[in-house]
Amino acid sequence: MRSNRIVFRADGGELTGLGHIMRCVSLSEMLGPAFSYLFIVNNADEKVKELVSQHGEAVFINVEDIESEPEAISGIIRQDDIFVSDGYFFDTAYQEQIKKKVHKLVMIDDKAMHFFYADVIINHGGLSEIPSYRTAPFTRVLSGFDYLIARNEFIHAASSPELRKISPVETVFICMGGADPFDITTKIINVCLSFDYIQRLNVVTGAAYAHRSSLSNVLAADSSSRIRHYENLNAKEMVQHIAESQVSFATASSTAMEICCVRSGLVSGIVVDNQNAIHQQLLANGCCISAGNFITASEAHIADCIRQIVDPGVLGKVIANQKRNVDGRSAERLLEVFTNLAA
């Protein structure tokens, strides 16, 4: 039996965030024309509908509970599909039902909350997570930088053989997620503005950013016009602004991994618990300086992180570690995995 179609099942939106949706979109880009793609999204808003429809067929459902979903989508999925889910509510019972209806089941997961019946689990958050998984005997767990899921523009940047030379530090990139509910963005901006040698801040926010008025006040007070604010950038634009920045701030999320692809002195940390795995992976491999918990970190602590990362020796090691760990070949590895699953 051979499957040529991958069905992605994930939810998201402006209020809840697009992380799960974007990982599925990115994976479809990485696998390319070897497969056809169908996205199933529950209670999708117009932004999500437009996004996923650009990357394959799309079916939008309105199901009230996860228990009834497998039956509700039974007429959509096929016996020869590879079914890929990304989300924390796809529990053991859901997996068992879906696995009976498809060729193979793949789960993108970074919490290890359930017992897993998936054929493959992908968690690019770190090898330390593998012992946490309770799985069926046939389940294969793929973890770490080798299986990084990122948009093609970042994978291409990571494949560059050149080691980036950074000197001096003049520009800082700041992207604290699409929503940034704790407004870490303005905290970091205020700290960066206290350093005279930082001449430009490339600040990126998403559609769900809830603190526009606070940021507007900071922008209005920036008499030196050092801040450049961008919203909803595409992958090409993100690569461009990271590449022109010597230092970057991001939570330990997909954005931090993307920064490693482009190579920039990274200061990272967490705002929610499910970022711990990526945070530990980045630290263990020397790919960032840690700010710890961005919510509780003081401005003085963030300033210390800047002083540490701009040290030429520290910055050079971080860049070299990023290059060594993120080799730009994860798309090749994942394509091989899915080709084998399809056989």
Protein Blocks (a to p, Z undefined) as FASTA:
>chain_A
ZZfbdcddddddfknopklmmmmmmmmmmnmmmbccddddehiafklmmmmmmnoccddd
ddfbfklmmmmmmmmpcfkbccddddjklcfklmmmmmmmmmbdcdddfklmaccfbfbd
cdfkbjklmmmpccdfklccdedjklcccdfklmmmmmpmbdcdddddfbdcddebjklm
nommmmmmmmmmmpmklmbdcddddfklcklmmmmmmmmmmmnopaccdehiafklmmmm
mmmpcbdcddddfklmmmmmnopadddddfbfklmmmmmmmmmnopaccehjaklpcfkl
mmmmmmmmmpmklmmmmmmmmmmmmnolmmmmmmmmmmmmmZZ
